[in-house]
Amino acid sequence: MVACSTKEQSNNQSATGQSDDFLPGVKLAELNHKELKEISGIAASVNNPKLLWAHNDSGNGADIFLLDDHLDIKLTCTLAGVENRDWEDIAVGPGPDASKSYVYIADIGDNEARHQYKYIYRFEEPVLNKTQGEKITITSFDRITFQLSDAKKDTETLLLDPKTKNLYVVSKREEPVCLYELKYPYPKNDTLVADKLMSLPFTQIVGGDFSANGKEILMKNYNKVYYWNSSSKSITDVLKESPLEIPYEMEPQGESIAWATDGSGFYTLSEEKKKEKSYLYFYKRK
């Protein structure tokens, strides 16, 4: 394991206290669909209000699913000619055309730290017509290829800053974890280097999300949810501050977290593990 060491370190503080800004998580639906057994990323849809995009991790198809809050599949999208090597997170937000919304799928997992290159797939966000269970194939997408600036590592968190369009990934297995940056624009025909910005005094970070207005950040590991109010500061200035901890309903293997597009709260969803029940939770802002 390669330790994270940079000139711009965090303050090495853990969460300073619990946030009282959110109500306890409420179960919206039990996960019992056979196609959704290994969910590793969720993101709120912009073009399809109140619906969520989700995907499975390695060993599954190159599919993303549009879900309602009952965890019913409204739309399945398959990326043509793409392998799900280890899809670990997803984001929805701005892209090259300011008038459109885009989906970003992060093929960035690497449990054994073997892969030199990681991939992010970006495509225009589909719009659901009213046919439940529809399936479509995505043939037009960009593949952003990159490597970390220091070493091969497992990463499971993708953050898209909606204000700058910069992309960030966070390492998982080391302690402290590291934050890496891909500055926009990211040429799709080049192999890019994600620069290491700073360390964060956590481990096992498995998911995260920017709020739609770019002012709040969530990250989670298997036991805790961390919250930062980013205001107008840079991401490094924000993450140097100790986060608040949001009381978390423990999940069997919770790797997914996503803000609601209106900022009214956030969702979590776990993959199934050893036949333990998994639920879609919503944490409403007070």
N, C-alpha and C positions, 0 to 999 in steps of 0.2 A: 504494500500500500504506500502511495506517495503522499506525504503530508502536504497540506496547503500552506504555503508561506509566501507572502507578498509584502511589498513595502506599505501597502494600504490595508492594514489589518482591521478587523472589527475590534470592538472594545472588550471582547471576550466575556461579555455578560449574557446570561440567559434572560428569559422573560422576567420583567420586573414586577408583574402582578397580573391579576385576571381582569379582563375587559368585562364591563357590565353593559356593553352596548348591544348585546344580542341575547335573545331568549334561548332557552335550551333547545337542542335539536329535536325536531318533530319528525316521526316516521311518516313518509308519504306513501311508500309502497314497498312491498317485499320483492326482492330480486329472485325471480323463479323462471325466467325465460332461458331456454337451453342455449340460445345463441349469445347470451350475455354472462357467461360464467367467469370470465377472467378480465373484468373491466379494470383498466389501468389509467384511464383518463376521461374526464368529462369537461364540457365547456358549454356555456349558455349560447343559444343561437341568437343572432341578430336579425336575420331575415325571417325567422319563424318564431315569433314571440312566445315565451313561456315553454319552449321546448329545449331539449338538451342534446348535444352531440356526445357520443361515447364511442370508445373502441376497446378491443381486447388487446392483450399483450402477446408475447412471442408464442409461436406455435399455432396461431389462428390466422384467419384470412386477412387480406388487406381491405378491410371493411370498416366503415364508420356508420353508426346507427343514430337516427334522429328519434328521440324518445320523448314521450309525454311524462307527466309526473306520476303516472301509474306504472311507469317502466314498460309501456307498450311501444313496440317498434312502429313508427310511422313511415320511415324511409330508410332503406339500406343503400349505401353508396360504396362501390368497389373501385379502387384505384387500379386501372388497367396496367398489367405488366409489372406490378410492384410486389415485393416481398415484405411481409410483416416480420422483420428480423427480431425486433424487440421494441414495439411501439409502447411508449411510456407516458406520454402526455399530449394534450391537444389545447389549442387556443383559437379563439375567433376574434377578428378585429380588422383593422385597416391594412391596406396593402398598396400595390402600385397605382391603382385607380382609386382616387379619393371618394368616388361615388359608389364604390362597391365594398362589400364585406368579404373577408377571406377566412378560410379554414387553414390552420397550420397543424400538421401531424408530426410529432417528434419521434423518429426512430433513433433513439439515443440511449437505450438501455444496453448494458454490457456487464452482466453479472461477474464475469471472470476477467474483465479488463483486457480483452483480446483484440478489439477492433480499433484500427487506426482512425477510421472515418465514421462520422455520424451523419444522419440525413434528416432534413425537415422538408416535408411535402406541403406545398402551398397551392390552393386552388380557390376559385370563386365559390362562395358559399351557395349551395343549392337552395332552391325554394320549393317547398312542399306543395304539390297540388293535393287535392282532398282525397286521393286514393290511398287508404291505409294499406300498409304492407308493400308499397311500391319499391322496386329495385331499379337502380340506374348504375351505369358505369361511367366513371370519371376518366376521360382520356386526355384532357388538357390540364396540366399542372406543372408547376416548377419544382425541381428537386434542388434544395440548397445543401451542398456537401461541405462539411467542415471537420476540423480536428481541434482538440483542445491544445492550448499553447504549451502545456507542460508535460502531460502524460496521458496514457490511456486510462480511462476511468469509467465506472458505472455512473450514469446520470439518469434521473427519472423525472426531473422537473423542468418545464418550459414556461417562461414568462414572456409575454408580448406587451411592451409598453405602448399603449395606444396613442400617446402624445408624440413619441419619437419614431415609432415602429421598430425600435431596437429589440432584438431577441436576447434572452438570457437563459442559460441553463445552470443548474445547480448539481454538484456532485452528491452522491448518496452515502457511500460506505465509510468514508474517512471521518475523523473528528479532529479539528473542525472541518466542515464542508467548505467548498469553494464556489464562488459565483463567477461565471464566464459571460462574455458579451460578444454578440455579433451586431455591429453597427449597421443601420440602414443607410443606403441600399446595400444589399448583399448580392453580388453578381451571381446569377444562377449557373453560369458556365465555368466558374472558377472553383477550385478547392480553397476554402476559407480557413482562417485560424480564429478560433474564439479566444479572446484575450482574457486572462485571469485578472479579475479586478480586486477581489478581497476574499477573506475568509469569514465564515459565520459560525458562531460557537454552538453548533448543533451537529447531529449525525442522523443518518437514515431519513433524510428529507426525500419525500416521494411524490410531492405534488405542490402546485402553487398557482396563483392567478393574480393579475392586476384587475382592479375594478374598471368598468367601462370608461369612467372619467379619468382614469390614470392616477387617482389620488390615494388609493388604498391597495395594500398588498397582503395576500394570505400565503402562508406556506404551512405544510404539515409533515409530520412523520407519523409513525404508527400509533403514537400515544398522545400527541398534542397538536393543537392548531395555534399558529402564531400570527399575530396581526400587527401591521404597521400602518400608520396614517402618513402618506408620503407628501401631502401638501404640494408645494411647488419645488421641493428639493430634488436633487439628483438621486438616483437609486442608491449610489454608494453612501451618500450622506444619510439617507433614510435608514438603510440597513446597518449603519454604524450604531444607531440607537437601539436600545433594548426594546423588543416587542412586548406587547401584551399577549397574554395567553387566553384563548377563548375556551370555556368549558366544553369538553368534547365527549360525545357519546361514542364509547369504544366500539370498534368494528373488527370483524375477523381479520381482515387484511386491507385496511382502508388506504388506498393510494390515490384517490381522486377527490378534487375540490374545485369548485367553480363559483364565482360571483353570479348572482342574478344580474341581468343586463340593466335593470333599473336601480341597482344598489340596495334593494330592500332586504338583502340577506345573502346567504350562500348555501350551496349544496355540498354534501359529501356522499360518496357511494363506494362500497367495498366490493372486491371480488369475493366469490365464494371460497371457503376454506374449511375442509374437513366437515362438510355438511352443516356447518354453523349457518344460521340464517343471516342474510345481508339485506339492508334496507337503503332506500334513498331517503336521506335526511335533509331537512331544510332548517337553517338557523336564521330566524327572522330578526331584523334589526328592531330595537325597541323604539 
